[in-house]
């Protein structure tokens, strides 16, 4: 007979060690602080050693407890995968993904067929956030945001970085033909299109290009970037666009990049997984696919405008 530790206490312990707090574990599991404390005490009695020590007003895991918790978490993941394998493979899994609108339209959705080819039993349901700063209100299995992967940046989520981003100038082929851009200073002959959701794009690009900020420069600002992108494609002016998010638009000649070597590095994208999410094989598989897609090499030099 296997001498197993109390499984419910293991579950509580794993959450408490991962969040670093009895209180946060209680919130995640729907338990009182006292209930969490009792479960931890039961596991400590079974193991014969302390797992948490008091630091100020908090109980923090010992180094041994953190190592033990990592193994317990992996074991739980393996149990979930094994249960799914013994379940009903014909049942279609639905994975709810929340992503910024432009990112979903221009990068994620055009690539989903590649994921479905690998995992036909998983359906991806995409909802969009109007801005990158939209509050994360739940109702999803995974969220995508642009931001740091540091743990302190997303205290309620596991953050997995998967895609780097850089900005450069974009223009429609038709507008370039009418008003060529042969050198950065030629932007003086154009209307600069901007977005309220990306307020620093033009200032950063002008600084990188070594150009002054001209108060008399004609500008138009739209509320969201996907509106700005449409205005650029329609030839209403020139804009600043993120890559590789707009790589497909570039490859189909919907837009051009006149100065592909003038790039402004941006914070990349992260996949955010709620700590209490069901770590199903569909979820872990989708995260692995995102990382693999983000690692696909893109052209080192963006396609330049004709004649350059």
N, C-alpha and C positions, 0 to 999 in steps of 0.2 A: 504494500500500500504506500502511495506517495504521501509524504507529510507536507501538505500544502499550507501556506500561510492563509489567514482569513482574506478571502477575495474582495469583500466589500471594503475592508480596511486598506487593502492594496490600492483599490480604485481611488479612495479618498486621499491616501498618501501621495499617489502619483500627481494628482491635481495640486495638492498643497505644495509639493516640492517644485512643480513646474511654475506655479504662480508666485512662489516664495512667500505665501501668506495664508494663514488659517482663514482670515476674513474673506479673501478673494476666492479661496476654495469653496467656502460656504455659499458665496454668491453663485458660483458656477454650477454647484451641485444642488442648490436649493436646500442647504442644511444650515443649522445654527452653528455658531462658533463652538458651542459646547459639544455638539454632535461630532464635529470635525476633530476636536481635541480628544474625545473618547475613542474614536476609531484609530487615531495615531497612537494613543496610549496602548491600545490592544495590540497593534502591530509591534510596537517597541517591546512589549512584554513577550510576545512570541519570539522575536529576534534576540532578546536579551541585551539590547543596547539602545542608547538614545539615538533618535533620528533628527530631532530638532533641538536647538538651544535658543535660549532667550537672548535677544539683542535689543536692548532698550525695551520698547513695548511690544516688539514683534518676536515671533518664533521663526527662526530661519533654519533651513536644512543644513546638516553637517556635510562635509565633502563626501563622506561615504554614502550619505543619504541621496545626494545628487547623482552619484554614479549608479546607485541602486534604482533610483527613479527612472533614469534613462533606459535601463534594461527592462524595467517593468513596462514602460511606454512602448518599447519595441515589441514586447511580448503581447501586449494588448492589440497592437496593429496586426501581428501575425494571426492572432485568434480571429480578428474580424475578417481577414482575408480567407482564412480556412473556413469560417462559417459561410461566407459568400460562395466559396467553391463548392460547398456541400448543399447549397440552397437551390434556387431556381434560376439557372442560367438564362432561361428564355425570357425572364422578366426584365423589362427595359428600365435602366436606371436613369433618373433625371438629376442633372447637376445644375444648380442655380449659380450663375456667375454675374457679378455686378461689376461693370467697367465704365470708365469715362466714355462719353459718346463718340468723340472722334477716334479714340483708340479702338473702340468696338467696331466702328464702321470701316475704318481704313486698314486695321492690322488684324484684329482677332477674327471677325466673321469671315473675311475672305480665306482664312487658313483653316477654318473648322472642318472642311471636308477631309483634310489630311488626318485630323484626329479621328473623325468618324470612320475613316478607312481602317484605322488601327483598332478602334473600339466601337464597332457598330451597335453594340448593346447599350451604349451610353448616349443619352440625349442631352445636349447643352442648351439650357435656357438662359438667354442673355438679357439682362436689364441694364439700363444705362444711367449714369450719373452726369448731370449737366456740367459740373465743374469738378476739378480734382480735389477741391476742398469740401465737397458734399459730405455731410456727416454719415458715418457708417451706422446704419440703424438696424442691421440684421436683415433677416428674410433672404439670406443667401448662404450658399455653402462655401463660396470663395469670392473675395473681392480683389479687384486690380486697381492699384493706385500708383501714382508717381511719387516716390519718396524714399527715405532712407530705410535700410534693412535692419538698423539698430533696434534692439529689443525695446529700449525706452521710447522709441518713436511710435510704437503700436503696442501698448501694454496689454491689450486684450486679445492680441493676435500673434500667430507665428508668421513672420515675414520671410518670404523666399524671393530673393532678387532674380530676375530672369531676362531683363532687356535694358541695355544702355540706350541713351538718346542724345542727339545733338541737333542744334538748329542751324539752318542756313537760309539764304534768300531764295524765294521761289517766284516764278512768273509764268504766265501762260505763253505757249508758242506764238499765238496770234499777236499778243501785245509785244513780245520780243521782236517780232518781225517788223512791227510798226515803229517801235522805239527801242532800238537795240541797247543792250547793256554790255559795253566792252570793258569798262573799268568801274570800280565801286562808285566813283564820283558821279556817274551817269544817273544814279537814282534821283538826282535833283530834278530830272525831267519827268518823274513819275509821282503818282499818288501812293502814299504809304498806307497800307491797310493793316489795321491792328485789331486786337481782341481784348475785351475787358477781362476775360479769364486768363490772359497771358500778358499782363501789363508791362513787363520789362523786356519783352522780346526785341523790340526795335532798339532800345537804348543799349542793350548788351551787344547786338550785332554791329551797331555803328561804332561802338568802342573797339570791338575786335577788328573791324575794317579800317580803323584809324580815321574815321570821318567825324566831323563836328555835328552837334545837334543844332539843326537850323529851325528856328521858330517859325520861319515863313514857309517851311515845307508843307505841301498839301497832304492832309491826312484824313482818313475815315476810320472810325472805330465801330466794330460790331460787338454784340453782346457775347457771342460764343465763337470759338475758333472754327467750328464746322461751317458757320456762315461766312466767316472770312475766307476760308479755303474755297468755297463756291465762288465768292467774288473774285478771287485770284484767277480761278479757272475760267471765269467769264470775261477776263481781261479788264476788270475795273481798276486795277492797280497791282502793286507788287506787295508781297508779304514775307513773313518769316515762318518757315515750316519745320516740323520735327521729323527726324529720320532715325531709324528705318520705318517709322510709322507710315510715312507717305511713299515708301519705296514702290508700291504698286502704281501709284499715280505717276511717278517718275518713269517707270518702265513702259507705261502705256502712253507716254508723251502727253498726259493731261497737264503736266506742269514741267518746267525746266528749272535747273539750278545754275544760274549764270556764273557764280563764284563758289564752286564746290569746295575749295580749300579753306574758305572763310567759315569756320564752324564754331559754334558756341556750345560747349559741353553742357548737358543738363542732367539733373538727377534722373536716374533710371526708374523702371517700373518694378513693382514688387507684387507678388501674390500674397494675399492676406487670408489666413485660415483661422477662424475662431477656435480658441482653445477647446471649446466644448463641441466642436464639429465631429460628426461621425466620419472617422478616417477610413472611409471605404476604399476599395481598390479603384473605383471610378475617380474619386477625388485625388488619390495619390498618383494615379495614372495621368490625370489631366495636368497636375503640377509638373510631373516629369516631362510631359509633352511641351508645356510652356517653356521650361528651361532649355529643352532641346531646340525648339523653334527660335528662341532668343539667341542661341549660340550659333545658328546658321550664319556663315560668313556672308556679309554684304559687300558690295563693291567698295574698295578702299577709297576710291574717288568717285563721288557722285557724278552722274552724267552731266556734262556741261552743255551750255547752249550751243546751237549750231554755229559753226565758224570759229569757235574758240579753240 
